[in-house]
Amino acid sequence: MPSYKNDPPDQEYLDSIKKHTDKETNKVNLALVAKDFGYASGKSFQKKYAKLKKAHNLTNGHIYGDDKASRPLSIQMTFKLI
């Protein structure tokens, strides 16, 4: 997994953005892209995303999203005591 501290080339970021872009809404889940590069959150990745968007004329919208979609679901049970 590349790390933003190693300053990967823009193409790696663009590939990840393409991978995490919803085809129907044309919005990218920044949380998942940020996770690919070791950022703490989608919000912390927003500054880099803004530079990429301007430099490469990206037209897709963005959402901060949630990286929970990539995690397995856990079953939570609630018990009611009588």
Buried (B, 14 or more C-beta within 10 A) or exposed (E): EBEBEEEBEBEEBBBBBEEBBEEEEEBBBBBBBBBBBEBEBBEEBBEBBEEBBEEEEBEEEBEEBEBEEEEEEEEEEEEEEE
